[in-house]
Amino acid sequence: MNFCLVGLSHKTAPVEVREQLAFPEEQLADALRAVVGLPGVSEAFIVSTCNRVEILARAETDDGNIGPALARFLAESRRRELAEIERYLYEYRQRDAIRHLFRVASSLDSMVIGESQILGQVKTAYAVARACGALGGALEEVLTRSFSVAKQIRTETGIASSAVSVSYAAVELARRIFGSLDGRRILVVGAGKMSELAAKHLVGSGAAGIFVTNRTPERAAELAAALQGRAVPFEQLLEYAAQCDIIITSTAAPSFLLRKADVQRLLAERRNRPVFLIDIAVPRNIDPEANKLDNVFLYDIDDLQQVVNANLKERLREAQRGEQIAEQEVEKLLRRLKTLDVVPTIIDLRTRLEEIRAQELTRMSSQLSDLTPQQQEAIEALTRGMINKILHSPVSHLKTLAQQPDGLKLVETVRRIFNLKQ
């Protein structure tokens, strides 16, 4: 099998170059048909996201080098000169191409290791390629195998088990404090993008009853609508804070909005039930002295970033296990694909011997005409058994030959020895 992958990603090209070379969804099917139409290409697949554009194809022959043609197609189809983009491109062939696909589908090659979006993008690209007839052979098997490898890596490692963004880190910490987030009330103070994201993730994890307050009432109403919450007056900040289990602050206030005494007061109103304070403002909106109070869990932007950094390190450790799984699965798939290469020869060899058997029985039919049906059946069974026993050793050796570096050349020798059709 001759696989070749040509592309670029966030690791090799800046975003402005990736934007220029990306394939819009509505153009993908036509692009795939064009790739399959290139000389020497039998199957093709294109994945195009904000972080990568890659063309993976299978050549019609084992010695065909389709890499330059794929690179030229990528440049010309995007109306660029190859010389402009060549320095951003990488090329992988055979084992390396399969390994790269497995790593991409498993998010081991993603900007954020362990993110889940890329597998869905690869599956969508596969569906387009299949629908337009660009797949239908060994490359399709490689792609479907990449899906199961991605699932295996996510299941057997922890690459996706910890938060690697500040907003997700807030959710992770909230779960540690409260266990279940079902029904937990949230107060969002300020209308920053990061506080909006944190609130959305908390709601997605079960929290309910969002209050939003801001010095500008119109901005509070706008954010409350986006969060399906309720805007409340800024002057009543402490009143609503006492009703909430999670308070997110993100304002440009030059001094603390919540001092230690304020937090003591809301704790008393809450009858000392725990409160989670997320201060992602710079300068800070909540007095750090409040963290010394019992049942107060205060995290500022640096605290959350430390959680993210620790989780990133853990994901990197888990990614090493993922790399080992990917390598093992590449080896398994290559063995299977090599075995598939000899299947036509095994079928042709069996067909050839069966033809010889049938010809000999026909030639001897006049001498066997007096045999009873039972005796004729016995001769059929006898000759078929002989063919099966004769085939056993050659078939076993053919499967073994397929695993060797020059195995396919030896298989061609077998075809010539038995005069099998090319």
MOTAQUI-V922738 format. One record per run of one state. SS is the DSSP state (alpha for helix, beta for strand, coil for the rest). FROM is the first residue (numbers start at 1). LEN is the number of residues. If there is no record, write none. Layout:
SS:FROM:LEN
SS:FROM:LEN
This chain:
coil:1:2
beta:3:7
coil:10:5
alpha:15:7
coil:22:3
alpha:25:12
coil:37:4
beta:41:8
coil:49:3
beta:52:8
coil:60:7
alpha:67:11
coil:78:4
alpha:82:7
coil:89:1
beta:90:4
coil:94:1
alpha:95:11
coil:106:11
alpha:117:15
coil:132:6
alpha:138:19
coil:157:9
alpha:166:13
coil:179:7
beta:186:4
coil:190:3
alpha:193:12
coil:205:5
beta:210:4
coil:214:3
alpha:217:10
coil:227:3
beta:230:2
coil:232:2
alpha:234:8
coil:242:4
beta:246:4
coil:250:8
beta:258:1
coil:259:1
alpha:260:10
coil:270:5
beta:275:5
coil:280:6
beta:286:1
coil:287:1
alpha:288:5
coil:293:3
beta:296:5
alpha:301:63
coil:364:1
alpha:365:4
coil:369:4
alpha:373:29
coil:402:5
alpha:407:11
coil:418:5
